[in-house]
Amino acid sequence: MRWLDHLRALDGAADETVTAYRTDVAAFLGFLHNHHGESLGLARLGAITQADMRAFLAHERGRGLSSRSLARRLSSVKSFIRWLADREGFDPTHVLATRAPRYQRKLPRPLTEEAARAVIDQVDLQAAEPWIAARDAAVVTLLYGCGLRISEALGLTGDCAPLPQVLRIRGKGGKERLVPVLPAARAAVDDYLRLCPYDIAPATPLFRGARGGALNPRLISGAMARARMALGLPATATPHALRHSFATHLLAAGGDLRAIQELLGHASLATTQVYTAVDSARLMEIYNSAHPRA
């Protein structure tokens, strides 16, 4: 589909994103075909009505789609119809004016600064092999200290060692960003490299599994699970929560929202703004617990 090629070429969409778009639009086209009982030429696509859109949303809701998933599916459909209308010259107003269902965006669940440090210390104590303990500690230090996604941390190669003061990270959609590296993160990786029994050559994975292959992210998730159980932390204390903690603690310390967006690699500032809600929620918790009551 040429529209998907457009997404890859001009929007830099990742393969997973393109696959999701394809699935969403295929579901919409399949619904229209069954709904009208006729082939879907340009004339039919250019004559979509508000009733068609309401019927589509009702159909998907009846199949059990959540409000969040339905909103994403509608966004994909709008993107496709907007692109097609620009090329073919029809009016897409009925599609574009369709309102997405409202849903409550889940707030990230960051750890406190003390809990984040405790997790890193705990992870460093858990593995029987010293080099594996150092490896796990280095990874979680990068997640918290640099705000990396776990896929980004495990995507680092030997070319990055020893870690520079600034890392060039390729994130979602192939977009690059520059991320400062704290001395503690560089030291943690240095400790791991000193103990690692495998030769870390350029262009090979920086973080290795027990047999020398690329480190599986499930092993870091497992290390986090053991750490949170030992520390009595909630199930939300996952590797990704360390990235949330990085952003939340920066914001609480007075960090600029736009700068945090760049550090996280968010395409939209709206995605980063969720951390302002987290910070406000935390302030209210403190207020409610500390404010004297009559």
Secondary structure, 3 states (H helix, E strand, C coil): CHHHHHHHHHCCCCHHHHHHHHHHHHHHHHHHHHHHCCCCCHHHHCCCCHHHHHHHHHHHHHCCCCHHHHHHHHHHHHHHHHHHHHHHCCCCHHHHCCCCCCCCCCCCCCCCHHHHHHHHHHHHHHCCCHHHHHHHHHHHHHHHHHCCCHHHHHCCEHHHCCCCCEEEEECHHHCEEEEECCHHHHHHHHHHHHHCCCCCCCCCECCECCCCCECCHHHHHHHHHHHHHHHCCCCCCCHHHHHHHHHHHHHHCCCCHHHHHHHHCCCCHHHHHHHHHHHHHHHHHHHHHHCCCC
